[in-house]
Amino acid sequence: MPSGKSIQARFGQRLAQLRRERGLSQEELAFRAGLHRTYVSSAERGQRNVSLVNIEKLCRALGTDIASMFRGM
């Protein structure tokens, strides 16, 4: 871990960054991904160990691929 932060925290920061870059609210991202807003919120705070299935849903909703999601971490 280069930054000393957990993988969940780094993923959450990246998720929030991509969401904001696209001008989406947590609610809109959750809707597009078929997830609950509180799930997205807790993922962004690094409080969730997000499954591969949900990572794929979030990437599709953000219009990005999985590799790009992890590239910025």
C-alpha positions in Angstrom: 0.0 0.0 0.0 1.9 3.0 -1.2 -0.2 5.6 0.6 -0.8 3.7 3.8 -4.5 3.7 3.2 -6.6 0.6 2.9 -7.7 -0.6 -0.5 -11.3 0.2 0.5 -10.3 3.8 1.3 -8.4 4.3 -1.9 -11.2 2.7 -3.9 -13.7 5.0 -2.2 -11.6 8.1 -3.0 -11.3 7.1 -6.6 -15.0 6.3 -6.9 -15.9 9.7 -5.5 -13.4 11.5 -7.8 -14.9 9.8 -10.9 -18.4 10.5 -9.8 -17.7 14.2 -9.2 -15.8 14.5 -12.5 -19.0 13.4 -14.2 -21.2 15.7 -12.2 -23.2 13.0 -10.6 -24.7 12.9 -7.1 -24.4 9.8 -5.1 -28.1 9.2 -5.6 -27.8 9.4 -9.4 -24.8 7.1 -9.5 -26.6 4.6 -7.3 -29.7 4.7 -9.5 -27.6 4.2 -12.7 -25.7 1.3 -11.0 -28.8 -0.3 -9.5 -27.5 0.2 -6.0 -28.8 2.0 -2.9 -27.4 5.5 -2.2 -26.2 4.5 1.2 -24.2 1.7 -0.4 -22.4 4.2 -2.6 -21.9 6.6 0.3 -20.3 3.9 2.5 -18.2 2.7 -0.4 -16.9 6.2 -1.0 -16.0 6.5 2.7 -14.0 3.2 2.5 -16.4 1.4 4.8 -17.3 -1.3 2.3 -15.5 -4.1 0.7 -17.1 -3.7 -2.7 -17.6 -6.9 -4.6 -16.4 -7.4 -8.2 -20.0 -7.5 -9.4 -20.7 -4.1 -7.8 -17.4 -2.6 -9.1 -18.6 -3.6 -12.6 -22.0 -2.0 -12.0 -20.3 1.2 -10.8 -17.9 1.3 -13.7 -20.7 0.9 -16.2 -22.7 3.7 -14.5 -19.7 6.0 -14.6 -18.9 5.1 -18.2 -15.5 3.8 -17.5 -13.8 0.4 -17.4 -12.4 -1.5 -14.4 -8.8 -0.9 -15.4 -9.4 2.9 -15.4 -11.1 2.7 -12.1 -8.0 1.3 -10.4 -5.5 3.2 -12.4 -5.9 6.4 -10.3 -5.5 4.7 -7.0 
